[in-house]
Amino acid sequence: MPEFVPVGKTADLQPGQMKWVAVERERVLLVNVEGTYYALQDRCGHRWAPLSRGTLHGAVIECPLH
């Protein structure tokens, strides 16, 4: 099971916002979708672009290269 790594406070990320943080030298994208928090790799699986430079539409992140 993955270890919990604190990276900030929930109040720092408002609904509809996303930001990247570094966890063990990896970029992790934090996303707040209507009060539910998600963490995922900060890169597009198709072109390896940073998703944090993309746009959040509801629960969908649009890659900056698409």
C-alpha positions in Angstrom: 0.0 0.0 0.0 1.4 3.5 -0.9 2.6 5.6 2.0 0.7 8.8 2.9 2.8 11.9 2.1 1.4 15.2 3.3 1.9 17.9 0.6 -0.5 20.7 1.7 -3.8 21.6 3.3 -7.1 21.0 1.6 -8.0 24.6 2.1 -5.1 25.5 -0.2 -6.9 23.9 -3.2 -10.3 25.3 -4.0 -12.9 23.4 -6.0 -12.0 23.5 -9.7 -8.4 24.1 -9.0 -5.3 21.9 -9.6 -1.6 22.3 -8.9 1.4 20.1 -9.0 3.7 19.2 -6.1 6.9 17.2 -5.9 6.7 13.8 -4.1 10.0 11.9 -4.0 11.2 13.8 -7.1 8.1 12.9 -9.0 5.6 15.6 -10.2 2.1 14.8 -8.8 -1.0 16.7 -9.9 -3.5 17.5 -7.1 -7.0 18.2 -8.3 -10.1 19.3 -6.3 -13.3 18.3 -8.1 -16.3 19.7 -6.2 -14.7 18.8 -2.8 -13.2 15.5 -3.8 -9.5 15.4 -4.0 -7.4 13.4 -6.6 -3.7 12.9 -7.0 -2.2 11.6 -10.3 1.0 11.8 -12.3 1.4 15.2 -13.8 1.9 14.0 -17.4 -0.2 13.1 -20.3 0.1 9.4 -21.2 0.0 10.3 -24.9 2.6 13.1 -25.3 4.1 13.4 -21.8 3.1 17.0 -21.4 2.5 18.3 -17.9 -1.3 18.1 -17.2 -0.9 20.9 -14.7 -0.6 23.2 -17.7 -3.9 21.9 -19.1 -7.5 22.9 -18.3 -9.9 21.3 -15.8 -13.4 20.9 -17.2 -15.5 19.4 -14.3 -13.7 16.1 -13.7 -11.9 16.0 -17.0 -8.4 17.4 -17.6 -7.6 18.6 -21.1 -4.0 18.2 -22.0 -2.3 21.4 -23.0 -1.2 19.7 -26.3 -4.6 18.4 -27.3 
